[in-house]
Amino acid sequence: MIKILHNNSCSKSRGILEYLDENGVAFEIIDIINEPLSELELRTVLKKLHCSVQDLVRTNDKIYKEQFRDQNLSDDDLIQILLQHPDLIQRPIIIKGSVAMIGRPLENVKFFIEK
């Protein structure tokens, strides 16, 4: 089953859920705001994404710009920031077995789900 790391305040995340629902794709929603990931879960997602933690951070977000932008942060620092501020995690993240992707654009999601 496909898992969606979701933030309901994100229109792109809501759009992916709508697409999956309209196309009869079974999925499980993991609300990363109300059910934050553990450090192990976050590190596992990073491995499945095959990306660095820097790629997962929403650096254009107001919180990041105001509190963290000018700091020299290690990967471990960034992981702790994402654990404390899950709204800074790129979303939606779609997990299918041992692989994952950031769910943008929709065309990539369609390809990912079909393969």
MODELLER restraints for C-alpha pairs under 7 A, 6 or more apart:
rsr = mdl.restraints
at = mdl.atoms
rsr.add(forms.Gaussian(group=physical.xy_distance, feature=features.Distance(at['CA:1:A'], at['CA:26:A']), mean=6.26, stdev=0.5))
rsr.add(forms.Gaussian(group=physical.xy_distance, feature=features.Distance(at['CA:1:A'], at['CA:27:A']), mean=5.75, stdev=0.5))
rsr.add(forms.Gaussian(group=physical.xy_distance, feature=features.Distance(at['CA:1:A'], at['CA:96:A']), mean=6.80, stdev=0.5))
rsr.add(forms.Gaussian(group=physical.xy_distance, feature=features.Distance(at['CA:2:A'], at['CA:26:A']), mean=6.66, stdev=0.5))
rsr.add(forms.Gaussian(group=physical.xy_distance, feature=features.Distance(at['CA:2:A'], at['CA:27:A']), mean=4.69, stdev=0.5))
rsr.add(forms.Gaussian(group=physical.xy_distance, feature=features.Distance(at['CA:2:A'], at['CA:28:A']), mean=6.30, stdev=0.5))
rsr.add(forms.Gaussian(group=physical.xy_distance, feature=features.Distance(at['CA:2:A'], at['CA:94:A']), mean=6.86, stdev=0.5))
rsr.add(forms.Gaussian(group=physical.xy_distance, feature=features.Distance(at['CA:2:A'], at['CA:95:A']), mean=5.70, stdev=0.5))
rsr.add(forms.Gaussian(group=physical.xy_distance, feature=features.Distance(at['CA:2:A'], at['CA:96:A']), mean=4.95, stdev=0.5))
rsr.add(forms.Gaussian(group=physical.xy_distance, feature=features.Distance(at['CA:3:A'], at['CA:27:A']), mean=5.48, stdev=0.5))
rsr.add(forms.Gaussian(group=physical.xy_distance, feature=features.Distance(at['CA:3:A'], at['CA:28:A']), mean=4.71, stdev=0.5))
rsr.add(forms.Gaussian(group=physical.xy_distance, feature=features.Distance(at['CA:3:A'], at['CA:29:A']), mean=5.96, stdev=0.5))
rsr.add(forms.Gaussian(group=physical.xy_distance, feature=features.Distance(at['CA:3:A'], at['CA:30:A']), mean=6.98, stdev=0.5))
rsr.add(forms.Gaussian(group=physical.xy_distance, feature=features.Distance(at['CA:3:A'], at['CA:94:A']), mean=5.83, stdev=0.5))
rsr.add(forms.Gaussian(group=physical.xy_distance, feature=features.Distance(at['CA:3:A'], at['CA:95:A']), mean=5.03, stdev=0.5))
rsr.add(forms.Gaussian(group=physical.xy_distance, feature=features.Distance(at['CA:3:A'], at['CA:96:A']), mean=6.65, stdev=0.5))
rsr.add(forms.Gaussian(group=physical.xy_distance, feature=features.Distance(at['CA:4:A'], at['CA:27:A']), mean=6.96, stdev=0.5))
rsr.add(forms.Gaussian(group=physical.xy_distance, feature=features.Distance(at['CA:4:A'], at['CA:28:A']), mean=6.13, stdev=0.5))
rsr.add(forms.Gaussian(group=physical.xy_distance, feature=features.Distance(at['CA:4:A'], at['CA:29:A']), mean=4.98, stdev=0.5))
rsr.add(forms.Gaussian(group=physical.xy_distance, feature=features.Distance(at['CA:4:A'], at['CA:30:A']), mean=5.87, stdev=0.5))
rsr.add(forms.Gaussian(group=physical.xy_distance, feature=features.Distance(at['CA:4:A'], at['CA:92:A']), mean=6.50, stdev=0.5))
rsr.add(forms.Gaussian(group=physical.xy_distance, feature=features.Distance(at['CA:4:A'], at['CA:93:A']), mean=5.68, stdev=0.5))
rsr.add(forms.Gaussian(group=physical.xy_distance, feature=features.Distance(at['CA:4:A'], at['CA:94:A']), mean=4.74, stdev=0.5))
rsr.add(forms.Gaussian(group=physical.xy_distance, feature=features.Distance(at['CA:4:A'], at['CA:95:A']), mean=6.33, stdev=0.5))
rsr.add(forms.Gaussian(group=physical.xy_distance, feature=features.Distance(at['CA:5:A'], at['CA:29:A']), mean=6.33, stdev=0.5))
rsr.add(forms.Gaussian(group=physical.xy_distance, feature=features.Distance(at['CA:5:A'], at['CA:30:A']), mean=4.87, stdev=0.5))
rsr.add(forms.Gaussian(group=physical.xy_distance, feature=features.Distance(at['CA:5:A'], at['CA:31:A']), mean=6.09, stdev=0.5))
rsr.add(forms.Gaussian(group=physical.xy_distance, feature=features.Distance(at['CA:5:A'], at['CA:32:A']), mean=6.06, stdev=0.5))
rsr.add(forms.Gaussian(group=physical.xy_distance, feature=features.Distance(at['CA:5:A'], at['CA:91:A']), mean=6.84, stdev=0.5))
rsr.add(forms.Gaussian(group=physical.xy_distance, feature=features.Distance(at['CA:5:A'], at['CA:92:A']), mean=5.56, stdev=0.5))
rsr.add(forms.Gaussian(group=physical.xy_distance, feature=features.Distance(at['CA:5:A'], at['CA:93:A']), mean=4.96, stdev=0.5))
rsr.add(forms.Gaussian(group=physical.xy_distance, feature=features.Distance(at['CA:5:A'], at['CA:94:A']), mean=6.45, stdev=0.5))
rsr.add(forms.Gaussian(group=physical.xy_distance, feature=features.Distance(at['CA:6:A'], at['CA:13:A']), mean=5.96, stdev=0.5))
rsr.add(forms.Gaussian(group=physical.xy_distance, feature=features.Distance(at['CA:6:A'], at['CA:29:A']), mean=6.46, stdev=0.5))
rsr.add(forms.Gaussian(group=physical.xy_distance, feature=features.Distance(at['CA:6:A'], at['CA:30:A']), mean=5.82, stdev=0.5))
rsr.add(forms.Gaussian(group=physical.xy_distance, feature=features.Distance(at['CA:6:A'], at['CA:31:A']), mean=4.89, stdev=0.5))
rsr.add(forms.Gaussian(group=physical.xy_distance, feature=features.Distance(at['CA:6:A'], at['CA:32:A']), mean=5.85, stdev=0.5))
rsr.add(forms.Gaussian(group=physical.xy_distance, feature=features.Distance(at['CA:6:A'], at['CA:91:A']), mean=6.39, stdev=0.5))
rsr.add(forms.Gaussian(group=physical.xy_distance, feature=features.Distance(at['CA:6:A'], at['CA:92:A']), mean=5.26, stdev=0.5))
rsr.add(forms.Gaussian(group=physical.xy_distance, feature=features.Distance(at['CA:7:A'], at['CA:13:A']), mean=6.47, stdev=0.5))
rsr.add(forms.Gaussian(group=physical.xy_distance, feature=features.Distance(at['CA:7:A'], at['CA:31:A']), mean=5.85, stdev=0.5))
rsr.add(forms.Gaussian(group=physical.xy_distance, feature=features.Distance(at['CA:7:A'], at['CA:32:A']), mean=6.09, stdev=0.5))
rsr.add(forms.Gaussian(group=physical.xy_distance, feature=features.Distance(at['CA:7:A'], at['CA:33:A']), mean=6.20, stdev=0.5))
rsr.add(forms.Gaussian(group=physical.xy_distance, feature=features.Distance(at['CA:7:A'], at['CA:91:A']), mean=6.97, stdev=0.5))
rsr.add(forms.Gaussian(group=physical.xy_distance, feature=features.Distance(at['CA:8:A'], at['CA:14:A']), mean=6.31, stdev=0.5))
rsr.add(forms.Gaussian(group=physical.xy_distance, feature=features.Distance(at['CA:13:A'], at['CA:91:A']), mean=6.23, stdev=0.5))
rsr.add(forms.Gaussian(group=physical.xy_distance, feature=features.Distance(at['CA:13:A'], at['CA:92:A']), mean=4.80, stdev=0.5))
rsr.add(forms.Gaussian(group=physical.xy_distance, feature=features.Distance(at['CA:32:A'], at['CA:86:A']), mean=6.33, stdev=0.5))
rsr.add(forms.Gaussian(group=physical.xy_distance, feature=features.Distance(at['CA:33:A'], at['CA:86:A']), mean=5.95, stdev=0.5))
rsr.add(forms.Gaussian(group=physical.xy_distance, feature=features.Distance(at['CA:33:A'], at['CA:87:A']), mean=6.60, stdev=0.5))
rsr.add(forms.Gaussian(group=physical.xy_distance, feature=features.Distance(at['CA:36:A'], at['CA:86:A']), mean=6.56, stdev=0.5))
rsr.add(forms.Gaussian(group=physical.xy_distance, feature=features.Distance(at['CA:37:A'], at['CA:83:A']), mean=6.86, stdev=0.5))
rsr.add(forms.Gaussian(group=physical.xy_distance, feature=features.Distance(at['CA:39:A'], at['CA:83:A']), mean=6.90, stdev=0.5))
rsr.add(forms.Gaussian(group=physical.xy_distance, feature=features.Distance(at['CA:46:A'], at['CA:52:A']), mean=6.81, stdev=0.5))
rsr.add(forms.Gaussian(group=physical.xy_distance, feature=features.Distance(at['CA:46:A'], at['CA:53:A']), mean=6.75, stdev=0.5))
rsr.add(forms.Gaussian(group=physical.xy_distance, feature=features.Distance(at['CA:48:A'], at['CA:98:A']), mean=5.85, stdev=0.5))
rsr.add(forms.Gaussian(group=physical.xy_distance, feature=features.Distance(at['CA:48:A'], at['CA:99:A']), mean=4.53, stdev=0.5))
rsr.add(forms.Gaussian(group=physical.xy_distance, feature=features.Distance(at['CA:48:A'], at['CA:100:A']), mean=5.12, stdev=0.5))
rsr.add(forms.Gaussian(group=physical.xy_distance, feature=features.Distance(at['CA:49:A'], at['CA:99:A']), mean=6.22, stdev=0.5))
rsr.add(forms.Gaussian(group=physical.xy_distance, feature=features.Distance(at['CA:49:A'], at['CA:100:A']), mean=4.78, stdev=0.5))
rsr.add(forms.Gaussian(group=physical.xy_distance, feature=features.Distance(at['CA:49:A'], at['CA:101:A']), mean=5.53, stdev=0.5))
rsr.add(forms.Gaussian(group=physical.xy_distance, feature=features.Distance(at['CA:53:A'], at['CA:75:A']), mean=6.22, stdev=0.5))
rsr.add(forms.Gaussian(group=physical.xy_distance, feature=features.Distance(at['CA:53:A'], at['CA:78:A']), mean=6.82, stdev=0.5))
rsr.add(forms.Gaussian(group=physical.xy_distance, feature=features.Distance(at['CA:53:A'], at['CA:79:A']), mean=6.91, stdev=0.5))
rsr.add(forms.Gaussian(group=physical.xy_distance, feature=features.Distance(at['CA:56:A'], at['CA:89:A']), mean=5.71, stdev=0.5))
rsr.add(forms.Gaussian(group=physical.xy_distance, feature=features.Distance(at['CA:56:A'], at['CA:90:A']), mean=5.32, stdev=0.5))
rsr.add(forms.Gaussian(group=physical.xy_distance, feature=features.Distance(at['CA:57:A'], at['CA:88:A']), mean=5.65, stdev=0.5))
rsr.add(forms.Gaussian(group=physical.xy_distance, feature=features.Distance(at['CA:57:A'], at['CA:89:A']), mean=5.25, stdev=0.5))
rsr.add(forms.Gaussian(group=physical.xy_distance, feature=features.Distance(at['CA:57:A'], at['CA:90:A']), mean=6.01, stdev=0.5))
rsr.add(forms.Gaussian(group=physical.xy_distance, feature=features.Distance(at['CA:58:A'], at['CA:88:A']), mean=5.01, stdev=0.5))
rsr.add(forms.Gaussian(group=physical.xy_distance, feature=features.Distance(at['CA:58:A'], at['CA:89:A']), mean=5.95, stdev=0.5))
rsr.add(forms.Gaussian(group=physical.xy_distance, feature=features.Distance(at['CA:58:A'], at['CA:90:A']), mean=5.69, stdev=0.5))
rsr.add(forms.Gaussian(group=physical.xy_distance, feature=features.Distance(at['CA:59:A'], at['CA:65:A']), mean=6.72, stdev=0.5))
rsr.add(forms.Gaussian(group=physical.xy_distance, feature=features.Distance(at['CA:61:A'], at['CA:88:A']), mean=6.88, stdev=0.5))
rsr.add(forms.Gaussian(group=physical.xy_distance, feature=features.Distance(at['CA:82:A'], at['CA:88:A']), mean=6.11, stdev=0.5))
rsr.add(forms.Gaussian(group=physical.xy_distance, feature=features.Distance(at['CA:82:A'], at['CA:89:A']), mean=6.32, stdev=0.5))
rsr.add(forms.Gaussian(group=physical.xy_distance, feature=features.Distance(at['CA:90:A'], at['CA:102:A']), mean=6.96, stdev=0.5))
rsr.add(forms.Gaussian(group=physical.xy_distance, feature=features.Distance(at['CA:91:A'], at['CA:102:A']), mean=6.12, stdev=0.5))
rsr.add(forms.Gaussian(group=physical.xy_distance, feature=features.Distance(at['CA:91:A'], at['CA:103:A']), mean=6.60, stdev=0.5))
rsr.add(forms.Gaussian(group=physical.xy_distance, feature=features.Distance(at['CA:92:A'], at['CA:102:A']), mean=5.86, stdev=0.5))
rsr.add(forms.Gaussian(group=physical.xy_distance, feature=features.Distance(at['CA:92:A'], at['CA:103:A']), mean=5.14, stdev=0.5))
rsr.add(forms.Gaussian(group=physical.xy_distance, feature=features.Distance(at['CA:93:A'], at['CA:100:A']), mean=6.77, stdev=0.5))
rsr.add(forms.Gaussian(group=physical.xy_distance, feature=features.Distance(at['CA:93:A'], at['CA:101:A']), mean=5.64, stdev=0.5))
rsr.add(forms.Gaussian(group=physical.xy_distance, feature=features.Distance(at['CA:93:A'], at['CA:102:A']), mean=4.44, stdev=0.5))
rsr.add(forms.Gaussian(group=physical.xy_distance, feature=features.Distance(at['CA:93:A'], at['CA:103:A']), mean=5.45, stdev=0.5))
rsr.add(forms.Gaussian(group=physical.xy_distance, feature=features.Distance(at['CA:94:A'], at['CA:100:A']), mean=5.41, stdev=0.5))
rsr.add(forms.Gaussian(group=physical.xy_distance, feature=features.Distance(at['CA:94:A'], at['CA:101:A']), mean=5.38, stdev=0.5))
rsr.add(forms.Gaussian(group=physical.xy_distance, feature=features.Distance(at['CA:94:A'], at['CA:102:A']), mean=6.25, stdev=0.5))
rsr.add(forms.Gaussian(group=physical.xy_distance, feature=features.Distance(at['CA:94:A'], at['CA:103:A']), mean=6.03, stdev=0.5))
rsr.add(forms.Gaussian(group=physical.xy_distance, feature=features.Distance(at['CA:95:A'], at['CA:101:A']), mean=6.68, stdev=0.5))
rsr.add(forms.Gaussian(group=physical.xy_distance, feature=features.Distance(at['CA:103:A'], at['CA:109:A']), mean=5.70, stdev=0.5))
